[in-house]
């Protein structure tokens, strides 16, 4: 058996949508536009959150971490995908595949935990407004973010080690556009039932549990909003919560459909399309939904533009 880490192993071939080159040409342009929008939107949120003192709040601290995470996630997968879609060489080195798998897994876990933390932050802001700053004090916010990053990448170390040590017996064609655990398991030439069971358990922990906490938090928020006397305030709150939940459902729904089913049942074309959502679409939607619609962010952006214009004039 030739293992994937054997010195003679050249790397993996990412098949992507190579059987439909016309589709790859269209996807190249779509992915390029979405990647640019993701870079622009998330970089803007990070810049404004850092430079504007009025945005030095728990909400924007979590959002700037989410934006940084989304930037890293798209940069981990998209450039390689664009190169493969436009070039004849569709290979990725063994080391590159390990790095991509480790980073994407870690960042995915971080986002799952971070979205649940952000839902709790919104619960505290809406349901306990008088105690909000006492509950979400800076030390707690920092500990929650550190916990999210450590949990996500701690799991990634285990998952990457278990996946990349499986014997491949010379198989190196990945029917995907980036290295991902379920697709890697399909290459293994040995029994992967233990890996699949472990992946299922971890997926429940990172997907079902955070999603349940998010839905409970927004349930409490909805109950509080319904008791508001102002109809305009209720509409605004429900509009904001509804858009937040839309992003959460897209992100968790696509990941659940990918990871909470046995690899043998995968339809690869469907799952490649699903993967585009959680690696590309949600990183674009996050800054649009969470911040760029907010008056605070619009005001911070205007102040930044004004300061930049004044500095140039002087």
C-alpha positions as semicolon CSV with decimal commas, in nm:
position;residue;x (nm);y (nm);z (nm)
1;X;0,000;0,000;0,000
2;X;0,127;0,338;-0,093
3;X;0,038;0,594;0,167
4;X;-0,032;0,955;0,080
5;X;0,272;1,074;0,272
6;X;0,512;0,850;0,082
7;X;0,803;1,042;-0,067
8;X;0,708;0,935;-0,419
9;X;0,354;1,069;-0,387
10;X;0,329;1,363;-0,626
11;X;0,006;1,517;-0,499
12;X;-0,362;1,521;-0,583
13;X;-0,557;1,606;-0,896
14;X;-0,856;1,829;-0,823
15;X;-1,111;1,733;-1,087
16;X;-1,350;2,016;-1,005
17;X;-1,591;2,055;-1,299
18;X;-1,334;1,948;-1,558
19;X;-1,589;1,729;-1,736
20;X;-1,777;2,052;-1,819
21;X;-1,517;2,310;-1,926
22;X;-1,782;2,565;-2,028
23;X;-1,924;2,557;-1,675
24;X;-1,574;2,609;-1,534
25;X;-1,531;2,921;-1,750
26;X;-1,856;3,068;-1,614
27;X;-1,775;2,967;-1,257
28;X;-1,431;3,126;-1,287
29;X;-1,589;3,469;-1,348
30;X;-1,858;3,422;-1,081
31;X;-1,609;3,305;-0,818
32;X;-1,367;3,586;-0,905
33;X;-1,640;3,849;-0,856
34;X;-1,755;3,692;-0,528
35;X;-1,396;3,669;-0,404
36;X;-1,340;4,038;-0,479
37;X;-1,664;4,131;-0,298
38;X;-1,563;3,916;-0,001
39;X;-1,222;4,082;0,021
40;X;-1,374;4,429;-0,010
41;X;-1,659;4,379;0,237
42;X;-1,469;4,193;0,507
43;X;-1,162;4,420;0,483
44;X;-1,390;4,723;0,521
45;X;-1,549;4,580;0,835
46;X;-1,211;4,501;0,989
47;X;-1,075;4,848;0,904
48;X;-1,376;5,034;1,041
49;X;-1,392;4,822;1,357
50;X;-1,027;4,896;1,427
51;X;-1,017;5,266;1,339
52;X;-1,352;5,400;1,468
53;X;-1,374;5,421;1,851
54;X;-1,755;5,414;1,830
55;X;-1,736;5,060;1,697
56;X;-1,521;4,933;1,984
57;X;-1,810;4,728;2,122
58;X;-1,856;4,352;2,178
59;X;-2,073;4,320;1,866
60;X;-1,812;4,466;1,632
61;X;-1,531;4,284;1,809
62;X;-1,701;3,956;1,721
63;X;-1,782;4,079;1,369
64;X;-1,423;4,180;1,299
65;X;-1,313;3,830;1,404
66;X;-1,579;3,682;1,175
67;X;-1,457;3,900;0,888
68;X;-1,095;3,799;0,945
69;X;-1,199;3,434;0,955
70;X;-1,399;3,470;0,631
71;X;-1,105;3,638;0,459
72;X;-0,877;3,352;0,558
73;X;-1,132;3,089;0,453
74;X;-1,188;3,229;0,104
75;X;-0,815;3,289;0,053
76;X;-0,745;2,931;0,160
77;X;-0,965;2,780;-0,112
78;X;-1,053;3,032;-0,385
79;X;-0,711;3,116;-0,542
80;X;-0,633;2,745;-0,591
81;X;-0,979;2,694;-0,741
82;X;-0,935;2,984;-0,984
83;X;-0,597;2,851;-1,097
84;X;-0,740;2,503;-1,152
85;X;-1,042;2,632;-1,344
86;X;-0,830;2,830;-1,592
87;X;-0,519;2,616;-1,622
88;X;-0,445;2,271;-1,755
89;X;-0,254;2,174;-1,443
90;X;-0,517;2,083;-1,182
91;X;-0,284;1,932;-0,926
92;X;-0,221;2,032;-0,568
93;X;0,082;1,911;-0,378
94;X;0,048;1,679;-0,081
95;X;0,167;1,954;0,154
96;X;-0,070;2,204;-0,007
97;X;-0,361;1,965;0,040
98;X;-0,273;1,908;0,407
99;X;-0,248;2,284;0,465
100;X;-0,577;2,352;0,285
101;X;-0,757;2,076;0,474
102;X;-0,620;2,191;0,811
103;X;-0,698;2,561;0,758
104;X;-1,044;2,509;0,606
105;X;-1,145;2,265;0,881
106;X;-1,016;2,492;1,154
107;X;-1,183;2,805;1,017
108;X;-1,511;2,621;0,961
109;X;-1,514;2,512;1,324
110;X;-1,427;2,863;1,439
111;X;-1,718;3,011;1,243
112;X;-1,966;2,761;1,388
113;X;-1,870;2,850;1,744
114;X;-1,837;3,222;1,670
115;X;-2,186;3,245;1,518
116;X;-2,332;3,095;1,836
117;X;-2,132;3,344;2,045
118;X;-2,267;3,629;1,832
119;X;-2,623;3,500;1,878
120;X;-2,571;3,505;2,256
121;X;-2,435;3,860;2,227
122;X;-2,753;3,968;2,044
123;X;-2,963;3,789;2,307
124;X;-2,787;3,982;2,584
125;X;-2,826;4,312;2,396
126;X;-3,199;4,270;2,324
127;X;-3,322;4,072;2,625
128;X;-3,096;4,213;2,897
129;X;-3,012;4,566;2,776
130;X;-2,959;4,713;3,123
131;X;-2,702;4,446;3,212
132;X;-2,549;4,414;2,865
133;X;-2,212;4,580;2,930
134;X;-2,177;4,397;3,261
135;X;-2,254;4,060;3,098
136;X;-2,047;4,109;2,780
137;X;-1,742;4,262;2,945
138;X;-1,413;4,274;2,744
139;X;-1,249;3,985;2,930
140;X;-1,543;3,753;2,855
141;X;-1,551;3,859;2,489
142;X;-1,182;3,783;2,452
143;X;-1,217;3,446;2,625
144;X;-1,510;3,351;2,401
145;X;-1,318;3,437;2,084
146;X;-1,004;3,254;2,201
147;X;-1,220;2,951;2,287
148;X;-1,372;2,956;1,937
149;X;-1,030;2,964;1,768
150;X;-0,876;2,700;1,995
151;X;-1,175;2,468;1,962
152;X;-1,189;2,498;1,584
153;X;-0,820;2,439;1,524
154;X;-0,789;2,178;1,800
155;X;-1,048;1,971;1,617
156;X;-0,872;2,041;1,287
157;X;-0,546;1,891;1,414
158;X;-0,722;1,564;1,499
159;X;-0,932;1,549;1,182
160;X;-0,642;1,629;0,951
161;X;-0,414;1,370;1,116
162;X;-0,678;1,097;1,100
163;X;-0,766;1,174;0,737
164;X;-0,419;1,220;0,588
165;X;-0,277;0,901;0,742
166;X;-0,528;0,679;0,564
167;X;-0,377;0,448;0,297
168;X;-0,470;0,565;-0,054
169;X;-0,312;0,284;-0,260
170;X;-0,204;0,521;-0,535
171;X;-0,541;0,696;-0,569
172;X;-0,493;1,069;-0,615
173;X;-0,796;1,206;-0,804
174;X;-1,022;1,419;-0,585
175;X;-1,366;1,478;-0,736
176;X;-1,383;1,825;-0,583
177;X;-1,223;2,168;-0,621
178;X;-1,044;2,168;-0,283
179;X;-0,930;1,916;-0,022
180;X;-1,214;1,824;0,214
181;X;-1,254;1,537;0,462
182;X;-1,556;1,354;0,309
183;X;-1,393;1,357;-0,034
184;X;-1,060;1,238;0,107
185;X;-1,235;0,947;0,282
186;X;-1,367;0,826;-0,053
187;X;-1,006;0,783;-0,175
188;X;-0,905;0,554;0,110
189;X;-0,853;0,187;0,023
190;X;-0,931;0,066;0,375
191;X;-1,231;0,056;0,606
192;X;-1,319;0,414;0,707
193;X;-1,611;0,336;0,937
194;X;-1,421;0,465;1,243
195;X;-1,332;0,787;1,061
196;X;-1,692;0,831;0,947
197;X;-1,829;0,774;1,297
198;X;-1,579;1,019;1,446
199;X;-1,658;1,275;1,175
200;X;-2,031;1,238;1,243
201;X;-1,984;1,292;1,618
202;X;-1,765;1,598;1,565
203;X;-2,012;1,736;1,309
204;X;-2,295;1,707;1,561
205;X;-2,085;1,897;1,815
206;X;-1,987;2,176;1,576
207;X;-2,306;2,199;1,371
208;X;-2,613;2,075;1,559
209;X;-2,520;2,209;1,903
210;X;-2,427;2,566;1,791
211;X;-2,730;2,582;1,559
212;X;-2,956;2,477;1,847
213;X;-2,806;2,746;2,072
214;X;-2,853;3,006;1,797
215;X;-3,218;2,912;1,745
216;X;-3,284;2,923;2,121
217;X;-3,119;3,267;2,145
218;X;-3,325;3,405;1,857
219;X;-3,638;3,245;2,004
220;X;-3,585;3,450;2,321
221;X;-3,512;3,757;2,108
222;X;-3,836;3,708;1,911
223;X;-4,033;3,672;2,235
224;X;-3,885;3,999;2,366
225;X;-3,942;4,181;2,036
226;X;-4,310;4,077;2,026
227;X;-4,358;4,254;2,360
228;X;-4,233;4,584;2,217
229;X;-4,497;4,856;2,197
230;X;-4,351;5,020;1,886
231;X;-4,463;4,854;1,561
232;X;-4,171;5,018;1,376
233;X;-3,927;4,882;1,636
234;X;-4,073;4,533;1,596
235;X;-4,042;4,547;1,217
236;X;-3,682;4,668;1,238
237;X;-3,586;4,402;1,492
238;X;-3,754;4,122;1,298
239;X;-3,593;4,242;0,974
240;X;-3,249;4,234;1,134
241;X;-3,302;3,899;1,306
242;X;-3,453;3,749;0,992
243;X;-3,153;3,844;0,780
244;X;-2,914;3,709;1,044
245;X;-3,103;3,379;1,057
246;X;-3,098;3,356;0,677
247;X;-2,717;3,359;0,675
248;X;-2,705;3,112;0,964
249;X;-2,944;2,871;0,789
250;X;-2,747;2,888;0,462
251;X;-2,416;2,827;0,639
252;X;-2,527;2,552;0,877
253;X;-2,771;2,396;0,632
254;X;-2,508;2,347;0,363
255;X;-2,252;2,212;0,611
256;X;-2,504;1,973;0,767
257;X;-2,601;1,837;0,425
258;X;-2,230;1,781;0,354
259;X;-2,105;1,636;0,681
260;X;-2,404;1,458;0,837
261;X;-2,440;1,197;0,567
262;X;-2,216;0,898;0,489
263;X;-1,956;0,967;0,217
264;X;-2,086;0,671;0,014
265;X;-2,418;0,851;-0,039
266;X;-2,267;1,171;-0,179
267;X;-2,369;1,308;-0,515
268;X;-2,047;1,489;-0,599
269;X;-2,196;1,746;-0,836
270;X;-2,451;1,848;-0,572
271;X;-2,191;1,861;-0,295
272;X;-1,948;2,066;-0,503
273;X;-2,227;2,320;-0,552
274;X;-2,305;2,310;-0,178
275;X;-1,938;2,368;-0,096
276;X;-1,944;2,690;-0,298
277;X;-2,206;2,828;-0,059
278;X;-2,016;2,785;0,268
279;X;-1,674;2,870;0,123
280;X;-1,776;3,167;-0,093
281;X;-2,137;3,286;-0,064
282;X;-2,163;3,321;0,316
283;X;-1,831;3,514;0,342
284;X;-1,986;3,766;0,101
285;X;-2,323;3,776;0,278
286;X;-2,182;3,814;0,631
287;X;-2,056;4,174;0,594
288;X;-2,364;4,272;0,392
289;X;-2,612;4,129;0,640
290;X;-2,443;4,196;0,972
291;X;-2,287;4,537;0,929
292;X;-2,297;4,726;0,600
293;X;-2,673;4,783;0,644
294;X;-2,624;4,934;0,991
295;X;-2,638;5,309;1,047
296;X;-2,336;5,284;1,278
297;X;-2,120;5,131;1,007
298;X;-2,243;5,376;0,742
299;X;-2,160;5,662;0,979
300;X;-1,814;5,517;1,050
301;X;-1,752;5,480;0,677
302;X;-1,852;5,842;0,612
303;X;-1,625;5,963;0,893
304;X;-1,334;5,759;0,756
305;X;-1,385;5,898;0,404
306;X;-1,412;6,251;0,543
307;X;-1,090;6,216;0,744
308;X;-0,910;6,072;0,443
309;X;-1,029;6,362;0,222
310;X;-0,931;6,622;0,484
311;X;-0,583;6,472;0,524
312;X;-0,527;6,485;0,148
313;X;-0,639;6,848;0,129
314;X;-0,409;6,950;0,412
